[in-house]
Amino acid sequence: MKLRRKTAAIEWLEYGMPEAVVRLRDQIREADGLLIVTPEYNYSIPGVLKNAIDWASRPPDQPFDAKPMAIMGASPGGSGTMRCQ
């Protein structure tokens, strides 16, 4: 018997989005705008933030559509978080 491992994409299509993702998408959709404040991590945004953005932006509907958004960061370093933004 050969076992087939399901990928996360197949599970998402089969079972729907996780409850935390549904809540995040609803909160984004209901907001007037979105300000993302993040530290710089390894010359980019932290993986957790990227994962949240990836989940929230999945089809079919986009909670980010026509939403004013900005990203900012703070750092004790001289260049701040310019590479992250």
C-alpha positions as a printed NumPy array, in Angstrom:
array([[  0.   ,   0.   ,   0.   ],
       [  1.426,   3.339,  -1.032],
       [  0.728,   6.316,   1.209],
       [  0.268,   9.707,  -0.349],
       [  1.171,  12.739,   1.685],
       [ -1.211,  15.648,   1.344],
       [  0.315,  19.04 ,   0.796],
       [ -0.863,  22.098,   2.706],
       [ -2.455,  23.447,  -0.497],
       [ -4.533,  20.294,  -0.981],
       [ -5.626,  20.298,   2.67 ],
       [ -6.621,  23.969,   2.425],
       [ -8.788,  23.291,  -0.6  ],
       [-10.32 ,  20.226,   1.021],
       [-10.934,  21.511,   4.553],
       [-10.97 ,  25.307,   4.254],
       [ -8.79 ,  27.895,   5.923],
       [ -7.712,  27.604,   9.562],
       [ -9.864,  29.576,  12.004],
       [ -7.008,  31.955,  12.856],
       [ -6.649,  32.848,   9.161],
       [-10.392,  33.454,   8.818],
       [-10.264,  35.82 ,  11.832],
       [ -7.218,  37.664,  10.458],
       [ -8.844,  38.107,   7.054],
       [-12.06 ,  39.384,   8.67 ],
       [-10.126,  41.888,  10.79 ],
       [ -8.229,  43.176,   7.742],
       [-11.428,  43.413,   5.71 ],
       [-13.188,  45.428,   8.444],
       [-10.288,  47.874,   8.961],
       [-10.179,  51.282,   7.29 ],
       [ -6.464,  50.833,   6.594],
       [ -3.52 ,  48.707,   7.607],
       [ -0.214,  49.761,   9.179],
       [  2.378,  46.994,   9.439],
       [  5.155,  47.7  ,  11.956],
       [  7.981,  45.195,  11.859],
       [ 11.602,  44.699,  12.771],
       [ 14.077,  43.874,  10.045],
       [ 15.097,  40.246,  10.1  ],
       [ 17.951,  39.026,   7.931],
       [ 17.495,  41.923,   5.448],
       [ 13.781,  41.25 ,   5.068],
       [ 10.547,  40.905,   6.988],
       [ 10.271,  38.154,   9.613],
       [  9.007,  34.803,   8.352],
       [  5.974,  34.911,  10.64 ],
       [  4.829,  38.203,   9.076],
       [  5.373,  36.885,   5.553],
       [  3.395,  33.774,   6.41 ],
       [  0.508,  35.884,   7.783],
       [  0.468,  38.044,   4.634],
       [  0.582,  34.939,   2.421],
       [ -2.346,  33.329,   4.24 ],
       [ -4.4  ,  36.525,   4.328],
       [ -3.916,  37.177,   0.606],
       [ -5.087,  33.764,  -0.621],
       [ -8.011,  33.68 ,  -3.054],
       [-10.908,  33.788,  -3.608],
       [-11.468,  37.261,  -2.128],
       [ -8.667,  39.627,  -1.206],
       [ -9.069,  41.53 ,   2.087],
       [ -6.24 ,  43.863,   0.982],
       [ -8.135,  45.117,  -2.126],
       [ -8.486,  48.922,  -2.183],
       [ -7.109,  49.083,   1.363],
       [ -4.625,  51.86 ,   2.187],
       [ -1.527,  50.194,   3.62 ],
       [  1.898,  51.207,   4.923],
       [  4.879,  49.413,   6.405],
       [  7.348,  50.821,   8.902],
       [  9.996,  49.641,  11.303],
       [ 12.382,  50.805,  14.004],
       [ 15.958,  49.855,  14.675],
       [ 18.869,  51.117,  16.756],
       [ 21.11 ,  50.743,  13.688],
       [ 22.138,  53.591,  11.421],
       [ 20.208,  52.359,   8.393],
       [ 17.099,  51.506,  10.376],
       [ 14.902,  49.016,   8.585],
       [ 15.363,  50.341,   5.038],
       [ 16.144,  46.927,   3.54 ],
       [ 13.03 ,  45.42 ,   5.079],
       [ 10.76 ,  48.042,   3.582]])
